[in-house]
Amino acid sequence: MFPSDNSLTGHVTEKSSQGSFWHRITDRAGLRGEGKGESVTIHDLRRTIASWSVMRGGNIQTTSKLLGHSDISITASTYAHLDIEQVRRELGITTAQLLGTEIQEPSVDRLVKEIASLKENERQRLLSILHKKFG
């Protein structure tokens, strides 16, 4: 992610001098602070993109390759915790097993069943609403 032919590592290097491209970009965008740790860095942007990829269900192996990590365990240990829905599902399953109760279905599966139970005209209305809202 953010490759560069001009660096030894193959990635964009970040220079903090006032004339650097990153300094100019963050300054114009209002993302530059005066103190240490107050400015957005290229590495912050890189971590954000990787986090978004994992959080939207992206493959951890693909994310690892995008980041250029030599070992997938680096990526997994950094980004695997971001799938909150998976954590909730696992916690729900474990809780249900401990309590001996019925396992809650994931919310999408419940929605699919509810939509399937709608009358045809209700389904068409729902589709129309979703199409208007999300295109």
Backbone as a chain_set.jsonl record, in Angstrom:
{"seq": "MFPSDNSLTGHVTEKSSQGSFWHRITDRAGLRGEGKGESVTIHDLRRTIASWSVMRGGNIQTTSKLLGHSDISITASTYAHLDIEQVRRELGITTAQLLGTEIQEPSVDRLVKEIASLKENERQRLLSILHKKFG", "coords": {"N": [[0.85, -1.165, 0.0], [0.61, 2.18, -0.84], [2.98, 2.327, -2.597], [6.394, 3.069, -3.597], [8.881, 3.93, -5.896], [11.121, 5.236, -5.194], [12.162, 4.651, -2.69], [14.034, 2.647, -0.329], [12.619, 0.593, 0.884], [10.468, 0.283, -0.738], [8.132, 1.544, -0.211], [6.221, 4.573, 0.261], [8.081, 7.116, 1.681], [8.083, 9.062, 4.601], [8.633, 12.356, 5.103], [9.376, 14.922, 7.381], [9.923, 17.525, 6.896], [9.137, 20.949, 6.107], [8.844, 21.347, 3.383], [8.117, 18.922, 2.332], [6.003, 16.639, 0.492], [3.983, 15.403, 2.002], [3.763, 16.984, 4.264], [2.799, 19.35, 3.131], [0.307, 18.445, 2.111], [-1.103, 17.549, 4.439], [-1.122, 19.908, 5.86], [-2.663, 21.634, 4.237], [-5.057, 20.262, 4.373], [-5.748, 20.609, 6.952], [-4.83, 18.838, 8.856], [-2.572, 18.861, 10.337], [-0.783, 19.102, 13.246], [0.838, 20.906, 15.921], [2.316, 19.699, 17.969], [4.143, 16.651, 18.869], [2.831, 13.715, 17.526], [0.409, 14.832, 16.899], [-0.225, 15.227, 14.278], [-1.546, 13.849, 11.249], [-0.201, 10.932, 9.939], [1.455, 9.227, 7.177], [1.56, 6.575, 7.81], [-0.578, 6.376, 9.596], [-2.701, 6.726, 7.808], [-2.359, 4.462, 6.21], [-2.792, 2.409, 8.123], [-5.466, 2.974, 8.679], [-6.773, 2.452, 6.226], [-6.249, -0.298, 6.005], [-7.593, -1.172, 8.309], [-10.261, -0.476, 7.679], [-10.634, -2.175, 5.508], [-10.522, -4.741, 6.706], [-12.641, -4.478, 8.55], [-14.868, -4.257, 6.888], [-15.139, -6.775, 6.073], [-13.124, -7.748, 4.523], [-10.557, -9.952, 3.291], [-8.102, -11.18, 5.455], [-5.655, -12.136, 4.623], [-5.339, -11.014, 2.07], [-5.297, -8.327, 2.793], [-2.933, -8.343, 4.257], [-1.082, -8.823, 2.216], [-1.463, -6.489, 0.698], [-0.446, -4.618, 2.471], [2.143, -5.355, 2.488], [3.286, -7.008, 4.356], [5.557, -9.389, 5.63], [4.807, -11.621, 6.946], [1.768, -13.153, 7.664], [0.856, -13.25, 10.256], [1.581, -10.9, 11.485], [-0.193, -9.028, 10.426], [-2.619, -10.224, 11.19], [-2.472, -10.166, 14.011], [-2.588, -7.465, 14.433], [-4.915, -6.469, 13.174], [-7.057, -8.298, 13.345], [-8.8, -8.165, 15.525], [-10.704, -6.327, 14.896], [-13.152, -7.101, 13.847], [-15.959, -6.717, 15.044], [-18.589, -7.668, 14.893], [-18.202, -10.403, 14.441], [-17.043, -11.105, 16.871], [-19.229, -10.584, 18.54], [-21.045, -12.514, 17.542], [-19.686, -14.916, 18.173], [-19.566, -14.675, 20.965], [-22.29, -14.727, 21.555], [-22.945, -17.347, 20.727], [-21.335, -18.87, 22.465], [-22.375, -18.058, 24.956], [-25.024, -18.96, 24.695], [-24.572, -21.715, 24.568], [-23.475, -22.174, 27.102], [-25.648, -21.503, 28.721], [-27.482, -23.258, 27.838], [-29.416, -22.558, 25.989], [-31.287, -21.56, 23.036], [-29.391, -20.86, 20.138], [-28.8, -17.63, 19.002], [-29.659, -16.388, 15.837], [-27.598, -14.862, 13.3], [-28.129, -11.39, 12.597], [-28.593, -10.749, 9.87], [-29.44, -13.166, 8.748], [-31.837, -13.468, 10.133], [-33.234, -11.266, 9.111], [-33.465, -12.01, 6.403], [-35.18, -14.212, 6.615], [-37.448, -12.929, 7.656], [-38.056, -11.161, 5.568], [-38.65, -13.006, 3.588], [-41.032, -13.937, 4.566], [-42.805, -11.934, 4.044], [-45.624, -10.541, 2.264], [-46.082, -10.441, -1.308], [-46.628, -7.804, -2.307], [-45.73, -6.29, -0.132], [-43.027, -6.934, -0.108], [-42.254, -5.82, -2.561], [-42.707, -3.123, -2.044], [-40.836, -2.702, 0.002], [-38.454, -3.203, -1.431], [-38.577, -1.052, -3.209], [-38.317, 1.128, -1.453], [-35.744, 0.608, -0.403], [-34.264, 0.81, -2.743], [-34.618, 3.524, -3.401], [-33.361, 4.676, -1.214], [-30.721, 3.626, -1.19], [-29.943, 3.363, -3.797]], "CA": [[0.0, 0.0, 0.0], [1.411, 3.39, -1.021], [4.317, 1.972, -3.073], [7.252, 4.128, -4.129], [10.123, 3.456, -6.505], [12.221, 6.064, -4.697], [12.605, 4.313, -1.337], [14.666, 1.336, -0.192], [11.619, -0.39, 1.297], [9.42, 0.168, -1.748], [6.953, 2.286, 0.239], [6.389, 6.018, 0.383], [8.718, 7.523, 2.929], [7.477, 10.286, 5.126], [9.591, 13.342, 5.584], [8.647, 15.906, 8.18], [10.305, 18.901, 6.574], [8.011, 21.76, 5.628], [8.718, 21.262, 1.933], [7.729, 17.58, 1.89], [4.643, 16.567, -0.052], [3.025, 15.031, 3.045], [3.59, 18.17, 5.105], [1.912, 20.266, 2.399], [-1.032, 17.845, 2.027], [-1.764, 17.578, 5.754], [-1.303, 21.312, 6.227], [-3.818, 22.136, 3.474], [-6.266, 19.562, 4.821], [-5.992, 20.916, 8.363], [-4.529, 17.637, 9.627], [-1.236, 19.006, 10.89], [-0.724, 19.725, 14.559], [2.157, 21.438, 16.282], [3.036, 18.789, 18.852], [4.42, 15.293, 18.422], [1.66, 12.85, 17.545], [-0.82, 15.578, 16.61], [-0.44, 15.283, 12.836], [-1.847, 12.582, 10.585], [0.971, 10.44, 9.207], [1.166, 8.258, 6.116], [1.312, 5.296, 8.475], [-1.961, 6.446, 10.096], [-3.564, 6.502, 6.652], [-2.166, 3.059, 5.847], [-3.508, 1.601, 9.122], [-6.899, 3.226, 8.519], [-7.246, 1.711, 5.054], [-6.223, -1.715, 6.364], [-8.678, -1.39, 9.274], [-11.531, -0.446, 6.943], [-10.699, -3.391, 4.703], [-10.867, -5.855, 7.595], [-13.952, -4.234, 9.157], [-15.93, -4.487, 5.914], [-15.15, -8.196, 5.754], [-12.031, -8.096, 3.619], [-9.728, -11.091, 3.647], [-6.915, -10.761, 6.202], [-4.479, -12.483, 3.819], [-5.235, -9.985, 1.034], [-4.868, -7.106, 3.482], [-1.522, -8.538, 4.577], [-0.315, -8.623, 0.979], [-1.528, -5.063, 0.369], [0.429, -3.895, 3.39], [3.525, -5.778, 2.273], [3.801, -7.724, 5.52], [6.239, -10.632, 5.265], [4.163, -12.712, 7.674], [0.351, -12.827, 7.893], [0.593, -13.119, 11.697], [1.723, -9.474, 11.826], [-1.473, -8.409, 10.068], [-3.681, -10.818, 12.003], [-2.404, -9.693, 15.397], [-2.884, -6.036, 14.46], [-6.223, -6.091, 12.644], [-8.094, -9.319, 13.494], [-9.736, -7.794, 16.589], [-11.618, -5.283, 14.438], [-14.44, -7.629, 13.412], [-16.806, -6.695, 16.238], [-19.751, -8.537, 14.67], [-17.755, -11.779, 14.654], [-16.896, -11.254, 18.32], [-20.59, -10.676, 19.088], [-21.608, -13.823, 17.172], [-19.015, -15.943, 18.971], [-20.002, -14.505, 22.345], [-23.672, -15.208, 21.595], [-22.926, -18.812, 20.631], [-20.771, -19.385, 23.712], [-23.356, -17.799, 26.014], [-26.154, -19.874, 24.491], [-24.139, -23.06, 24.937], [-23.335, -22.219, 28.559], [-26.972, -21.427, 29.338], [-28.334, -24.305, 27.28], [-30.522, -21.93, 25.271], [-31.19, -21.551, 21.58], [-28.393, -19.938, 19.593], [-29.379, -16.538, 18.219], [-29.206, -16.293, 14.452], [-27.078, -13.537, 12.925], [-29.213, -10.481, 12.23], [-28.885, -10.814, 8.434], [-30.255, -14.363, 8.529], [-33.191, -13.165, 10.626], [-33.864, -10.367, 8.138], [-33.817, -12.787, 5.208], [-36.386, -14.984, 6.941], [-38.579, -12.008, 7.778], [-38.396, -10.677, 4.23], [-39.282, -14.126, 2.886], [-42.395, -14.115, 5.07], [-43.644, -10.814, 3.602], [-46.451, -10.712, 1.073], [-45.41, -9.929, -2.5], [-46.724, -6.34, -2.383], [-44.883, -5.738, 0.928], [-41.65, -7.084, -0.58], [-42.037, -4.836, -3.621], [-42.618, -1.813, -1.385], [-39.544, -2.679, 0.681], [-37.434, -3.047, -2.473], [-38.67, 0.316, -3.71], [-37.748, 1.996, -0.415], [-34.302, 0.373, -0.365], [-33.681, 1.341, -3.975], [-34.587, 4.987, -3.275], [-32.412, 5.062, -0.164], [-29.341, 3.203, -1.44], [-29.654, 3.371, -5.239]], "C": [[0.899, 1.231, 0.0], [2.835, 3.063, -1.479], [5.072, 3.177, -3.617], [8.519, 3.51, -4.7], [11.338, 4.164, -5.914], [12.718, 5.693, -3.304], [13.206, 2.916, -1.312], [13.658, 0.25, 0.145], [10.541, -0.605, 0.252], [8.148, 0.897, -1.375], [7.268, 3.775, 0.304], [7.061, 6.308, 1.719], [8.153, 8.87, 3.335], [8.565, 11.204, 5.655], [8.808, 14.427, 6.32], [9.014, 17.346, 7.849], [9.13, 19.653, 5.959], [7.812, 21.673, 4.125], [8.254, 19.91, 1.435], [6.284, 17.569, 1.405], [3.627, 16.273, 1.045], [2.752, 16.207, 3.976], [2.616, 19.132, 4.432], [0.474, 19.737, 2.358], [-1.757, 17.965, 3.364], [-2.009, 19.003, 6.231], [-2.541, 21.878, 5.532], [-5.126, 21.515, 3.947], [-6.599, 19.849, 6.283], [-5.716, 19.739, 9.275], [-3.139, 17.68, 10.254], [-1.322, 19.739, 12.22], [0.689, 20.185, 14.855], [2.978, 20.45, 17.102], [3.259, 17.421, 18.238], [3.154, 14.447, 18.561], [0.355, 13.553, 17.227], [-1.139, 15.657, 15.121], [-0.758, 13.895, 12.298], [-0.624, 12.178, 9.768], [0.533, 9.508, 8.085], [0.854, 6.912, 6.75], [-0.098, 5.255, 9.085], [-2.941, 6.133, 8.972], [-3.525, 5.04, 6.223], [-2.927, 2.146, 6.814], [-5.015, 1.763, 8.987], [-7.462, 2.429, 7.352], [-7.276, 0.216, 5.349], [-7.354, -2.047, 7.339], [-10.023, -1.422, 8.575], [-11.703, -1.714, 6.119], [-11.149, -4.575, 5.554], [-12.277, -5.688, 8.152], [-15.099, -4.449, 8.175], [-15.946, -5.937, 5.443], [-14.074, -8.624, 4.785], [-11.183, -9.226, 4.176], [-8.438, -10.608, 4.316], [-5.643, -11.06, 5.415], [-4.255, -11.445, 2.713], [-4.749, -8.676, 1.642], [-3.383, -7.184, 3.814], [-0.639, -8.307, 3.356], [-0.305, -7.156, 0.571], [-0.556, -4.247, 1.216], [1.899, -4.243, 3.188], [4.127, -6.475, 3.475], [4.422, -9.043, 5.072], [5.565, -11.843, 5.898], [2.732, -12.298, 8.008], [0.053, -12.644, 9.382], [0.744, -11.672, 12.166], [0.393, -8.768, 11.588], [-2.578, -8.911, 10.985], [-3.655, -10.282, 13.429], [-2.765, -8.216, 15.514], [-4.337, -5.73, 14.131], [-7.349, -7.094, 12.906], [-9.151, -8.947, 14.525], [-10.82, -6.833, 16.115], [-12.996, -5.786, 14.032], [-15.356, -7.8, 14.621], [-18.011, -7.622, 16.083], [-19.385, -9.998, 14.888], [-17.597, -12.053, 16.147], [-18.272, -11.407, 18.962], [-21.221, -12.032, 18.784], [-21.017, -14.92, 18.041], [-19.444, -15.88, 20.437], [-21.432, -15.018, 22.519], [-23.751, -16.723, 21.573], [-22.427, -19.417, 21.934], [-21.746, -19.217, 24.868], [-24.529, -18.762, 25.908], [-25.782, -21.297, 24.895], [-24.012, -23.202, 26.452], [-24.685, -22.264, 29.261], [-27.915, -22.519, 28.855], [-29.544, -23.745, 26.556], [-30.273, -21.987, 23.769], [-30.181, -20.496, 21.124], [-29.092, -18.9, 18.733], [-28.792, -16.534, 16.814], [-28.573, -14.924, 14.216], [-28.21, -12.673, 12.385], [-29.563, -10.539, 10.751], [-29.759, -12.025, 8.131], [-31.691, -14.144, 9.0], [-33.928, -12.272, 9.646], [-34.308, -11.12, 6.894], [-35.09, -13.591, 5.459], [-37.612, -14.085, 7.038], [-39.016, -11.487, 6.422], [-39.105, -11.77, 3.445], [-40.727, -14.323, 3.336], [-43.341, -12.984, 4.649], [-44.497, -11.21, 2.404], [-45.736, -10.04, -0.091], [-45.452, -8.399, -2.575], [-45.869, -5.668, -1.305], [-43.404, -5.81, 0.528], [-41.313, -6.044, -1.641], [-41.893, -3.43, -3.033], [-41.268, -1.655, -0.684], [-38.407, -2.481, -0.323], [-37.404, -1.624, -3.015], [-38.03, 1.301, -2.728], [-36.228, 1.851, -0.37], [-33.609, 0.951, -1.589], [-33.573, 2.873, -3.91], [-33.503, 5.434, -2.294], [-30.958, 4.777, -0.544], [-28.971, 3.11, -2.916], [-29.437, 2.034, -5.747]], "O": [[1.854, 1.299, 0.774], [3.798, 3.47, -0.83], [4.476, 4.168, -4.039], [9.152, 2.668, -4.062], [12.469, 3.725, -6.12], [13.613, 6.357, -2.782], [12.915, 2.095, -2.182], [13.826, -0.898, -0.266], [9.779, -1.568, 0.336], [7.179, 0.877, -2.135], [8.427, 4.179, 0.392], [6.646, 5.796, 2.759], [7.796, 9.698, 2.496], [9.32, 10.84, 6.556], [7.706, 14.794, 5.913], [8.482, 18.281, 8.448], [8.239, 19.05, 5.361], [6.705, 21.906, 3.641], [8.015, 19.748, 0.239], [5.456, 18.369, 1.84], [2.527, 16.827, 1.031], [1.62, 16.396, 4.422], [1.715, 19.665, 5.079], [-0.471, 20.501, 2.551], [-2.896, 18.429, 3.416], [-2.989, 19.272, 6.925], [-3.37, 22.528, 6.168], [-6.174, 22.161, 3.926], [-7.618, 19.383, 6.793], [-6.299, 19.642, 10.355], [-2.599, 16.649, 10.653], [-1.859, 20.843, 12.309], [1.622, 19.88, 14.111], [4.197, 20.373, 16.948], [2.652, 17.07, 17.226], [2.493, 14.471, 19.6], [-0.706, 12.931, 17.278], [-2.22, 16.111, 14.746], [-0.292, 12.889, 12.833], [-0.082, 12.976, 9.005], [-0.612, 9.057, 8.047], [-0.022, 6.188, 6.276], [-0.737, 4.203, 9.086], [-3.891, 5.372, 9.156], [-4.562, 4.456, 5.909], [-3.621, 1.224, 6.386], [-5.762, 0.799, 9.159], [-8.513, 1.8, 7.477], [-8.232, -0.467, 4.98], [-8.001, -3.086, 7.208], [-10.843, -2.3, 8.847], [-12.802, -2.263, 6.043], [-12.05, -5.321, 5.168], [-13.032, -6.658, 8.218], [-16.204, -4.792, 8.596], [-16.682, -6.285, 4.52], [-14.105, -9.745, 4.278], [-11.107, -9.424, 5.389], [-7.762, -9.722, 3.793], [-4.66, -10.326, 5.523], [-3.12, -11.045, 2.452], [-3.893, -7.998, 1.073], [-2.658, -6.2, 3.666], [0.415, -7.677, 3.448], [0.725, -6.631, 0.148], [0.072, -3.306, 0.731], [2.788, -3.529, 3.652], [5.35, -6.532, 3.609], [3.862, -9.736, 4.222], [5.74, -12.968, 5.429], [2.505, -11.225, 8.567], [-0.903, -11.955, 9.736], [0.106, -11.265, 13.137], [-0.086, -8.013, 12.434], [-3.378, -8.127, 11.496], [-4.705, -9.975, 13.994], [-3.2, -7.765, 16.573], [-4.935, -4.838, 14.732], [-8.512, -6.75, 12.699], [-10.297, -9.379, 14.405], [-11.761, -6.553, 16.858], [-13.922, -4.987, 13.885], [-15.503, -8.902, 15.15], [-18.408, -8.287, 17.039], [-20.171, -10.754, 15.459], [-17.977, -13.121, 16.627], [-18.463, -12.26, 19.829], [-21.855, -12.634, 19.651], [-21.743, -15.755, 18.582], [-19.66, -16.913, 21.072], [-21.745, -15.669, 23.516], [-24.534, -17.319, 22.313], [-23.019, -20.364, 22.452], [-21.924, -20.133, 25.671], [-24.976, -19.317, 26.912], [-26.59, -22.003, 25.497], [-24.395, -24.226, 27.019], [-24.856, -22.962, 30.261], [-29.01, -22.689, 29.391], [-30.591, -24.39, 26.511], [-29.211, -22.4, 23.303], [-30.132, -19.389, 21.66], [-29.878, -19.238, 17.847], [-27.581, -16.661, 16.631], [-28.958, -13.94, 14.848], [-29.149, -13.188, 11.778], [-30.734, -10.39, 10.402], [-30.707, -11.93, 7.351], [-32.641, -14.581, 8.35], [-35.11, -12.485, 9.374], [-35.406, -10.892, 6.386], [-35.975, -13.64, 4.604], [-38.688, -14.44, 6.557], [-40.212, -11.38, 6.151], [-40.057, -11.492, 2.715], [-41.553, -14.821, 2.571], [-44.548, -13.072, 4.875], [-44.137, -12.099, 1.632], [-44.884, -9.175, 0.112], [-44.439, -7.764, -2.87], [-45.334, -4.584, -1.538], [-42.632, -4.886, 0.783], [-40.229, -5.46, -1.629], [-41.054, -2.647, -3.478], [-40.637, -0.601, -0.768], [-37.501, -1.681, -0.088], [-36.334, -1.062, -3.249], [-37.291, 2.199, -3.131], [-35.506, 2.847, -0.307], [-32.516, 1.508, -1.495], [-32.561, 3.447, -4.313], [-32.82, 6.434, -2.514], [-30.069, 5.579, -0.261], [-27.825, 2.814, -3.254], [-29.183, 1.86, -6.939]]}, "num_chains": 1, "name": "protein.A"}
